[in-house]
Amino acid sequence: MKGDGFPVLTLTVWKDLQSLYCFTYSGKHRQALRDRSKWMEPYQEKHLSYVVWWTEKLKDVSWAEASKRYNYYIQNGPTPFAFDFKQAFNEKGETCMVK
């Protein structure tokens, strides 16, 4: 049965980039990403599917904050304020590689 076209949204908190990366690209989550065409329709246009940021304040983990960071990334590209795995930043704001 076809769905109503609602996006899949998640908001999670992780201690470090490596843990998030390992979860995302291994195990059952990796398999789900591989099989996503079975249960998700592709977007017509290219889009950013996630954004990452550092915070020490739990209050910064909200849908409002995530939306603000996502929109910032779309307008400005990756910066320490909002980034992805391809162009990541460590807690000090320095570029880093995540594998």
Secondary structure, DSSP 4 states (H G I P E B T S, - for coil): -----PPP------S-HHHHHHHHTSHHHHHHHHTGGGTSPPPSS------B---S-GGG-SHHHHHHHHHHHHHH-SBTTBB-STTEE-TTS-EE---
